[in-house]
């Protein structure tokens, strides 16, 4: 299982996070990872991925994560408690794939994905066979490969282009088919750097999936997750920016009227700091 967090802002903001000792002790056994699209590198097709199969509390990156900032408008993080696959780098979230299979084509940016749930049988299920092969041996990466393969097929058939509505349809349709076969085990966040998509398939062990949308961001905001001791700090260098957050557990203090639970089997889409679907 994993704990998920996603941030979508209307412009690049400084983001830092760290872990203290107030959360549940199981965090000490967890691996961690972050994925983000770098500010000022619009021509860069790949996201930046930082992840380790050890607790972030004891990582050499912890000093940077606490006192340094990642500047981005799109940010995904994950704390993973290994339930399928060994605790190694290749099995650590988030994962990254390209939809466009052409080696010299960067029309579409990479997709970054993180998942919460447990369905080990899906890796050998012929219904969800994927020609895109995972690097590790987790159910999460297999699900991602299968989803991207569905999008890649449509992308090629449509002349190497997909509209927002087409992408939403593919994610919704694929997620609902997986959820029908493996109930209550598919919560995920995925992004291509332009938009963030999140789906709630009923997995509640880590708290479910929650969102806080259309927040008017302040100059500096600090939030925490009491369940795992994660602290998030946002610093805005511009006024009037908006943001949306997604989390397995509501962060405190609550903002903008509070956190709302995702409806079951619903995909939500976030762009430029607003929820657009």
Secondary structure, DSSP 8 states (H G I E B T S, - for coil): -EEEEEEEEEEEEEEEEEE-SSS-GGGGG-EEEEEE--TT-TT--S-EEEEESS-GGG-TTHHHHHHS-EEEEEEEEEEE--SSS-SSGGGSS-EEE-S---TT--SS--EEEEEE---GGGGG-GGG--SS--SS--HHHHHHHHHHHHHHHHHHHTTS---HHHHHHHHHHHHHHHHHHSTT--EEEEE-SSEEEEEE-S--TT---EEEEEEE--SEEEEEETTTTEEEEEE-SSSS-EEEEEESS--BS--TT--EE--TTEEEEEETTEE--
